[in-house]
């Protein structure tokens, strides 16, 4: 089994009743924080093992998504107690690519990353995107469109 397959297998194993907790803690030991409440579509890839990836518990990830090392999906208002936060969660639609070091930080309500969107390396995305867009920079801005 290829290394990529091992990481993906552990991500999906988090959902299995008896071994889910074991898979979750094994991922944590490997430097990946993906709570068991995060939902994944099919063909998810944690590229290069995803060291340093942190995903908020209220996240849904679609089919064919690729996440590179150092990516964070979370809330922008970490200075507030979670019960006071207007943040609701993140929806990552199908075929999205989150490049190394990208930070996706939701403010109010749900943040949606549209189908086929690419978030560039070390970008800080603070708003929802439309399908097929390319975002880069700090804060991230739309810099192109993906065919």
N, C-alpha and C positions, 0 to 999 in steps of 0.2 A: 504494500500500500504506500503510495506517495505521501510525503510529508503533508502536502496540502489536504489530502483526503483525511488524514488523522485529525487535523484541526477542525475541518468541517464535520467529521463524524462526532467529535466531542461537542460541538455547538448543537447539533441535532439531538445528541444523547441527553442534553440537559432536560429535555421534555419527557424522557422515559421515567416512569414512576420509581422504581427501586434504584437505578443507577444514576438518575439525574443529578442528585446532590454530589455524587462522586465526580461526575463529569464537570460540573460547575467548579468545584474546588481544584480539580486538575488544571482547568483553564486558568484559574487564578494563579496557581503556581507557575504557569507558563507566561504570566504577565498580561492576561486578558480578563477583563471584568465585564461579563455578560450575564446579568441576572436571569434567573429561570423564567421570569415573566415576559421577557422579550420574545416576540413571535417572529419566525423566519419563514419566508417562502422557500421554494425549491432552488437548488443550484447556487446557494450562497457560498462565497469564497472569502476566507480570511487569508489574504495574500501574505506570503512570507511568515505565516504564523500569527501575524497581527499583534506582536509584542507592543504593549502600551495602549491597546484599544480599551476604551471605556464607553459603555452604552447605558443610557438611562433606562430604568425599569419600565417606563411607559413608552416604549418604542416598538414599532411594527416595521419589519423589513420585508420587502417584496422579493420576487423571483430574480435570480441572476445578478444579485448585488455583489460588488467587490469592495471590500474594506481593507485598506493597507495599514501598516503599523503606525501607531501614534495617533489614531483617529479618536476623537471624543464626540459623542452625541449626548448632550445634556441640556441643562437649563442655564440661562444667562444670569438669573437672579439668586445665585447661591448665597448671597448675604442675607436672604430672608429665610425664616423657618419654612420648611416644605409645605406646611399647612396654610401658610399665608401667601404662597406663590400662585399667580394666575396661570402659570405654565401647566399645560395638560398632557403634552407628549409630542413625539416625533413620528411621522410617517415617511418612510423611505420607500418610494415606489420602485417598480421593476427596472432592472438594467442600470442602476445608478452606480457610479464609481466615486468612492471617497478616497482621494489621493493621500499619500503619506503626510501625517501631521495635521490634516484638516480638522477643524473644530466647527461643529454645528451646534449652536446654542439658541434654544427657544426662549422667547420672552413670554408672550401672552397667548393663551389658547394652544392650538396645535400648529406645529411647524411642519410643512410638507415639502419634501424634495421630489420634484416631478420626475416622471419616467424618463430614463436615459440621461439625466443630468450628470455632469462631471463637476466635482468640487476639487479645485486645484490643490497642490501641495502647500501646506501651512496656511491655507485660507481660513478665515473666520467668518462663517456664514451665519447671519443673524436674522434672515427672513426666508420665507417660502420661495420656491422656484417654480417655474413652468417647465413642462416637458422639454427635454433636449437641450437645455441651456448649459453653458460652461461658465463657471464662476471662479474668480481668483482674487487674491488680495486680502488686505486687512484694513477695514472690514471688506468682506468679499463683495464684488460687483460683477454684474453680468459682462463677460468679455467676448462671448461668442455663442454660436449655436451649433449643435452636433447634428449631423445628417443621419 
